[in-house]
Amino acid sequence: MNILKLPLVLILVLIFSSGVVAKDRNGDSFRIAHESTFPQGESHKKLNGLQVMSRPLPGEPYFPSDIYIKKAVFEINDDYEILLNVFPKYQASSNNIHEIDSLISHSGKSNKESWSHHALPTQYGGLAYRYLDEFFQNNLEWEDLFHEYEKYPPELLIDTGNIDILSPIEKYEYLIGNTNFSMTKNEWQKGQDYINQFSFVPHWIGLCHGTAPATLNSPRPTNAIKVKSYNGKHDIIFYPSDLKELLSYAWAMNSESSVMLGSRCGSVVYQGVRPESSCLDPNPSAFHLATLNLLGQNNQSFIIDSFAGNEIWNRSIISYRYKYFKPGTHNFTDNLQYALTLRSDYPDDPFAIYRSLKTVSLVGVWMELTYIVGTQPSDKIINTFLDDVHETLSFWYDLEIDQGGNIIGGEWQDLNYPDFLWVVGDDILPKSFYDFVIEGALISYDGTKSLPIKISNYAKLAAKQNQLLFSIIESMLRLSQNND
């Protein structure tokens, strides 16, 4: 039984701009097209990090956890091949639309197993959310939940034998002997910071930048496990839901690097107004080529921020399908030749002034992506693919084609377009510094005894940086998969 290897990431910015909110994930998309053409798009390099707080916008909250960002990656806004280059054995296709149409299927899916996650919204306490506590299940405000936490701190629940209703992070801290529960306090402090800044906690803020890569790159926790507390006094049950949340936290906080196509938009996107340059995001051509090369050609999942405005909704994309349509209509077809329209035959093109001078023809594309949906955590002792939930989102855009049939640009057909796309390499793990110090030390850990003192001490050192000792999570995941 090998200890599981997982890749790691990092990205984005859990930052909320007060004022007008563009829309939430359930809102109707604004019907307006925008985007510079591919050749005219932003080409300067972008600074991106995996953590959402790694690149705060001017005047927005910058929390202490930002100091743990280790490194960032520079990319070009529309160079879709930067995503493919993360995977050494990828097979590349050309950017010729005729070759792509004949070589790559109009539908495809990832070859990785994925699982539904828990988004850990900050408004409910994040990883400190006690999902088995009836009080916490009433969809109350952050302040009400925080007062309940203060009334019944983890030490009191442990002393009274109510270990099972501890939050995932409280269980972890009891496992390693972090008796000051500093990580739990930090989770609550995140909400307090937003209260202090805005008088409320934005509903969309959480750890989706951790849940998204975790669901794609970490094996599924399949069974509940029982392990001894640091002092040997109690058995702690970690349900699959607990392990999923801890995995998501590790990917969010133990951050390395990711590669991102596009840029973080921190503005409200208004109907009828072409966005500012920082919110032009990936050109449709780059998005189209990235999707077909990653999922279509290489069966490789990726992550997108599906919302064009200041909110961040990281979605783990696992499949796609698309159809063509003639520009100016929404008549679907699988026949490329039927949908291709000469630019000279489209005099009413609303984006004519933005087209590349090399554009000879246009073709419309309707792209549907399937992503993994977050589910409520529970005390189910077994988790399988039957517990997963998927939804779809779709994008409308056109592609600009030159004389040789090459895709050279395009325009989004409405404001429902992705803010950025990102991937994490298969050779990356969400490890803290101390994981490398104890490499392999937990290979025989079975949970029947307390963690070795040496391991607990390293775990507490990592906790001071609000990081999990990933080796512990990795070992519990191994137990979960082998616990019949």
N, C-alpha and C positions, 0 to 999 in steps of 0.2 A: 504494500500500500504506500504509494508515494505521496508525499505532502503536495497538495495542489498548488500549481503555479498560476498566478493571475497577472494580467497586465495592469498598468496604472495610467492615470490621466491627470488632467487639471484644466480648468477653464472658467471663465465668465465673470459675471459681476452681479451679486445679489444686492442690487441697488435700486432704490425706488425714487423716481422723480415726482415730487409732490405737484399738485395742480391737476390738470385735465388728464384723465386716464383714457387712452385710446380705445381699448376694448379688452375684455377678458377672453379666455379660451372658448367660452360659449357664445360670445357675441357675434353678430353678423359682420362679415368682412366688409371693409370699405371698398366701394367699386371705383377704383381709379388706377390707371397703369402708370408706372414710372420705372426708370432705370436708364442710366447712360448705356450706350452701346458698348460692346466688349472692348473695342480698341480705345474708346474714349473713357472707359471706366478708370477708377482710381488704381494706380499702379505702384504707389509708394508703399513701403513696407509697414506692416502693422505689428504692434507689440501685443501679444496675446498670452494669457496665462490660463491654466486649467481652472483655478479657483474663480468663482464669480466675483470675489472681492479683490482680485489681483490687479484690476485696472479701474479703480473708481473714477467716476466722472466729477468734474469740478462742482464743489458744493454739496456732494453727496457723502453719506457716512463712510468712514474708513475705520473699520474695527481692528482691535489689537491683533486678531488672528491673522491679519494680512502679513505680519512679519514672518510667517512661516512659509510664505511663497518661496520656493527654491530657485526656480528659473523659468524663463518664458521663451517663446519661439517666435521668430520673425517669419512672416509669410507675405506673399503678394496676394492682393484681394481676389483676383480672378484666375489665378494659375491653379486649375483643378488638379494638376498632376502632383502637387505637393501632398495631397491626400493619399494618392496611390504610392508615392515613394516611401511612405511609412512601412509598407509591406513589401519586403525585398523580392518576393516571387510573383508579384502581380503581373498579369498579362495586359498589356496596353493595346488599345485600339486607336485608330486614327480619329481625326475630328471631321472626317468627310461623312456627311449625312447619309449618302448612298451606301457606303461601306458599313457604317454603323447599323443602318436599317436591315442590311442583309446578314450581318454577323452576330448581332446581339438581339435577343428576344425582346418582345414588347412587354414581357413580364418576367420577374425573377425574384428570388428570395435568398436570404442568408443561409449559409450551411452551419451556422452556430446555433446551439440551443440557447434560448433566452428565457427569462422568467419575469412575471409581473413583480413590480417593486412597490415600495412605500416611499412616498415623496418627502416625508418628514417635514411638513410645513412648520415654519418658525412660529406661526400664530398659535400652534398647539403645544409648543415646547420642543419641537424638533426631536432629537433622539431621546430627550427626557420625557416624552409623551408616554404616560402610563395607560396603554391602550386596553388593559384588562381591569382597570379601575372604573367602576360604574360612573363615578362623578365625572371622569374625564371623557366619557362617551356621550355627553350631552351637548356637544358642539357649542361650548361656552366661549366667552371671550378670553384672550390671553391672560388678563388680570385675574379672572376668576380661577383659572387653572393654576396660576402662579401662587395665589393665596392658598389654594388647597395643598400645593406642594410644600409651602412654608408651614402649614398646619400639621402636615404629616411628612416630615423629612424622611429620607431613606433609612436613617439610623433607627427611627421609631418603627417603621414597617418591618425592619429586620428583627428588632427586639420583640415585636409582637407576633412574629411568625408569618407575616404577610409578604413573604419574599416573592411569591408568584406574580404579584401585581406591580412589582418594580418595573421601571422602564428598562429598555435594552441597555442604555448606558449605565444605569444604576446597577444592573446585574453584573455588567462587565467590571465596574469599579469594585464591587464586592468580591468578585472573583480574584482580582489582582491585589486587593488589600489597599486600595486608594481610599483610606478612611475619611479623608476630608471631602470626598466626592466633588473634586474640583471640576471635572469634565461636565458633570451634571449641572453644576452652578454656571458654567460657561454657556451651556445650551440655553439656560433661562436668561442669561445676560444678553444674548443676542436679541431676544424679544424686547428686553428692557431698553436696549440701545435704540431700537426703532420707536418705542413708546416715547422716549426722551426727544427723539428727533421729529417725529411726525404725529405723536399722540395716538398712534394705532400701529398695528403690525400688518403690512400689506399681505393680502391673502396668497399671493403667488410666490412668496419668498420661502425657500426651503433648501434642500440638498439635492435638487434634480441634477446638478452637475456631478454628483456622486452616484446617484441611483442609475443614471443613464449608462455610464460605462460599466457599472457593476453588473447590470442585467445582461450585458453583452459579453463580458469578459470573465466573469466569475461563475464557476459551476453552481448549479442550483442546490440550496440547502434542502434536503429531502425529508429528514426526520428530526424530531425533537431529541435533544441530548440532555444528560444529567451530569453535572460536574460539581466538584467540591469547592466550597468557598475557601478563601485564603487561609482562614483559621481552622478549617476542618469541621466547623460546627453545623453547617447546613449543606444540603444539596441544592444546587441552583439549576432550574430547568430553563434551557434556551430553546424556544420554539423556532421552527423555520423562519417565522416572521422576525424574531429577534436577530437571527443570524443575517437575514437580508438587510436589516437596518444597520447592523454593525459593518457589513461589507460596504454598504453605500457610504457610510460615514468615513470609512478608511479611504475609499477612492476620492472622497471630497477633501479630506484633510491631509492625508499623507501624499502630498501632490508632487508629481514629477512634471513631465511635459506632454502636451498634446499638439496636434497640428490643426489649424483652423483656417477655413476658407471663408472670407468675408470679414466683417467687423462688427463690434458691439454697437448697436444703436441706442443712444440714451435719450432720444427725443420722442415726443408724441407725434405720431404720423397722422396728418389731417386729410380728410377727404378733399379732393380737388387741388391739393397742393403738392407739387413735386418735392420729395424729401431733400433735406440738405445732404451734402456730399458724404458725410459720415454715416448716413442711413441708406445709401444706395445699395449696399450689401452685394452678395454675389450676383453677377449678371446671369440671366436665365441660361445662357449658353454654358457658362461654367457649372451651374447647377445641373443642367441636363447631362453634360459629359461626365461629371463626377458621379452622378447616380448610376448611369449606365455602365461606367467602368468599374465602380465599386461593387454594386449589387448584380448588375447584369453580366459583366465579364468575369468577375472574381468572387461572386457570392459573399461579399464582405459587407457587414453591417456598418452603419455610421450613425452619427447623432446630429440633429439639427435643432436650432432654436427656431421653432415654427412661427414665432410672432415677430413681426417686422418692427414693432415699436419698442418702448422702454422696458416692457416686461420680458422676462426670460422663461421660456417653456422648452426645456430640453427634451427631445423625443428620441427614443432609440428606434431607428428605422430598420425593419427586418424584411420588407418586401416592397415591390413596386409594380405598377402596370401603367401603360400609357397608350394614348391614341392621338392621332393627328386631327386637325381641323383646318379648314380654309380660313385665313385671317379675315376678320369681319363677320364670320359666322361661327356657330358652335355645332356644326354638323360633323359628328365623329366619323372617322374612317381609319382603317389599318393600312390603307394604301397611300404611301408617301406621294406618289406621282399625282394622285387626285388632289391632295391637300396643298402641294407646292404652288405658289402663286407668284408670278412675275411682279416685281415691284412696280413696273409700268402699268400693270393691270389692277393696281390697288391705289387709285388716286385719292381715296378718302382716308388714307393711313393717318391716324391721329398722332403717330410718333415720327412722322416723316422727318422732322427737323433733327431728330436724334439718331437717325440711321447712319451707319457707316457708308462712306462714299463707294465702297467696294460691294455693297449689297446689290445682288441681282434678283434674288427671289426671297420669299418669306414662307414659313410654314408654322401653323399654330400647333401647340402641344397641350394636352390635358394630362397631367401626371398625378397619379394617386399613390400615396405612400401609406404603408401599414406600420403602425408603431405600437409599442407595448404600453399598456395603460396601468397606472398605479391602482393598487387595491388596498383595502383596509387590512391592517395587521390583525392577526387572530391567534388563538391558542390551539389551532389545529396542529396535530402532532406529525402529520404527513403532508408534504407539498408535492404536487405533480403538475404536469402541463394542463391538467383539467382545471387547475385553479388560475390559469393565466387569462388575461383579458386583453383584447386588441381592438384598436379603432383605426380609422383611416382619415387622412386629410388630403386635399387635392389642391393643385396649383395650375393656373392658366398662364401661358406665356407664348410668345412667338420666338422663332429663331431666324436670324439673318444668314443668308447663304450667299457665298460669292460665286464667281464664274466657274470655279473648279468644283463646286459642291461642298466647300468647306464651311463649317459653322464658324461665323466670325462675330456674332453678337446676338442681341435679342432684347425684348421688352416684356416686363411683367404686365399682365392684363388687369390686375386689381391689386389691392393692398394686402391681400392674403399671400405673402411670400416669405421665405425663410430669412432670418437675420444673418445666420452663419451656419456652416457645416463644420464638424470636427471629428477626428478619429484619434485612437490611441494605439500605439504599436503593440504587437503581440509579445514583445520582449520586455514590457514594462510592468512592474508590480507596485502596488500601493504600500510600500514599506517605509518605515521610519528609520532613522539612523541606527537605532538600537536593534532593529531586526537583523542588520548586517553583523552586529556584534555577536548575536547569539545564534547565528546561522546553523540550522540543523539540530538545535538543542531540544526541540520538542517532538522529535521524530517518533518517540515511543509514548508520548503523552496520551493517556486514555481517560482522564477525568475522574478516576476513582480516588485520587489523592489530590491534595492541594498542589497548586503550581510550586515548583521549586523556588526557594527564596530568591535566588539569583535572578530568575525570570521575572518574578514579581517586582523586584527592585528596578529592573530595566523598564518594565511596563509602567511603573510609577514615574520614572524619569520621562518617558514618552508622554505620559499624561500631563506633565507640566507644560508641554507644548500643545496640549489638546489633540494629541495623536494617539491612535491605538497602536499597540504592539501587534502588527499584522500577523506575526508568526502564531500568536494565540488564536486569532480568528481563523487562520488557515488550518490549524489543528482541529478546532471545533468543527469546521466545515468538513474536514476529512471524517471525523467521527459521525457527523450527521449523515454522510453518504454511505457509511458502512454500518450504521446502526439499524439492524433489521428487527 
